[in-house]
Amino acid sequence: MSTLIMRELDSEPRDSPLARLRASVRNRLTVLDGVRIGLLVLGLLCVATGLLPRAEAADNMARIAPLLLFLVSVIVLASLARRAKVFDVIAHRLAIIAGGNYAALFLLCVLFASTTTAVLNLDTTAVLLTPVMLALAIPARIAPVPLAMTTLWLANTASLLLPVSNLTNLLAADRVALHALDFGARMWLPQLLSVGVTMVCLWLWYWRRPHRGADRYVVPEPVTPADARERVLLYATGGACLLFVLAIPFAGERIEYAAAGAALIAVAAFGFLDRSALRWSLFPWQLLVFVTGLFLVVPTLGRYGLSTVMSTLIGDDSGAAGAFRAASAGAGLSNLVNNLPAYTAGEAVIPAGERDQLLALLIGTNVGPLVTPWASLATLLCLEFCRTHEVRIPMRRFVLTGLALAVLATGAAVTGLLLTA
């Protein structure tokens, strides 16, 4: 009887979309979500009180709007691809090719992650590849932490080669004023050195025998769809991912349109064949709230002292010392706040024409965000997938190894940049 009374008192049916959304919010809201919401509220207060002029706030929102569209699209695409078992198929194929040999699997994973990051985008790698890596763990009986850290680190350290490799590169496109091939000509050696240092650190601290726990892994059977419906969803969603990849060279700096188109294909496929997958939880509101808040709060701080601090840290030396200072300042601020606003804060104080300093700042904000969980969107995305897969990464180890890699890889990449000048 009490259950019937409660149902009558509830004005919204329990199985309605709104009720499911409310239940989802209640069940999934975390302390970190509260921080994200608080950051957005603080940013809105900065605008409302005039601490950040509305015109500047509007310009910032216009600048990051394409990035937000890209972020939403790739997360929706990756979530649906995961449900369609696209990642399981790829993960099992990698494990089969490596044949139980950990060294071969390590090289395949590094090659896959580095190529995906360089050609696509680090956040695409975080979203599309992290589930692939984690999907390897159960059938092959592999420790998941080395797989997760491979994606997390390379999503950042392999994002130097092309303008599309990192959202910060896209933000810098106007100031850098280099076409894709010219950009690659300056950044190929920094990319190579950064990835090389990452490989050494990954093997020493996560992939060696004491860390992985076995000499060989179990070679899994290939994944096959159970019926015609699963087969259609697998091919349609996998095809959407492939079209996204193929559209990158044609989309250029408008990568968000390619991502949105691919996501719409996947949504349409599930709309016809499995509507239960189209839930409110697909929408990554937490990350949108976080990024929007950052791009309101950090510019406000820039007006009241942060720009002065960054100017002091970076200096006006156009030589090697200035490049290392710019990279260090970008890496440091990225780990304090996030690499996207860290880049914009550094860009604002670097004189026009100082291309080496600007590229060094990019290296710092691309390679350096490895110490704190919020340092880059890629890091946040990887850690979120680890949480949903119930993979725990010890935070003390994460911070200490990330700090060592950030210092070593950033220094190596800046040295490579100066050598290609």
Helices and strands as residue ranges (DSSP letters): H 2-9, H 17-28, H 31-48, H 54-83, H 86-98, H 102-119, H 122-140, H 144-157, G 163-165, H 167-171, H 173-176, H 180-202, I 203-207, H 209-212, H 228-251, H 255-273, G 275-277, G 280-282, H 285-301, I 302-306, H 307-314, H 320-336, H 339-347, H 355-367, H 377-388, H 395-419
